[in-house]
Amino acid sequence: MHLDKDILIKGNKIYSPSTCCFVPQNINVLFTKRESERGLYPIGVHLHSQGGYGASCNDGSGNNEQLGVYKTPKIAFDKYKYHKEKLIKEIAVKYHKFIPNNVYNALIQYKVEITD
């Protein structure tokens, strides 16, 4: 289990009993943002080597799934957002019996924003 500070309160920087929760590692890594590696593009988007903008998504098990190449960063982000929110919900359902209800509800309701 890993201590997470971002699931219950998006963008939280404070570690406390009311703002943090313990979750399995593969849930915790779903919320790693790697802002220093991202560069100019929205989360989940990168400049593709063959032109256009690639979308990719960490699946929680260490795999970075390639979601395709798109004409604009916004289109690539929209693809990432859809995939990431779907993945988070699927994992929430999978772990529902093993995580507290407040964590489950936060995962089910989680929204990826272009400013993340």
C-alpha positions, 0 to 999 in steps of 0.5 A: 500500500502507498500513501497518496495525497492527491486522490481525495483532494485534487492538487493537495500538497498536505499530508494529514489523516484527513487529506491522505489515504492508503491505496495499492501501488497501481492506483497511486501511480495512476496519479503521477503527473511528471510535470518536469518531464512534460514540457509545453504540452498538456498531461498525456500529450507529447510531440510525436517524432513523425509529426503531430501530437502523441497521446499516451497513458500509464496503465497503473502497472508500469506500462505506458500505452500509446493512444495514437497520434493527432493533429493538435495537442487538444485532440490528443489531450481529449483522447488521453482524458477519455482513456485515463478517466475510463481506466481510473473507473475500471480500477476503482471497480476492481479494488472496490472491496479493498479500498474505503468508500471515500477513496472509491467515490473519489476515483469514480468521480475523478476528472482529468483537466487540461491544466493537470 
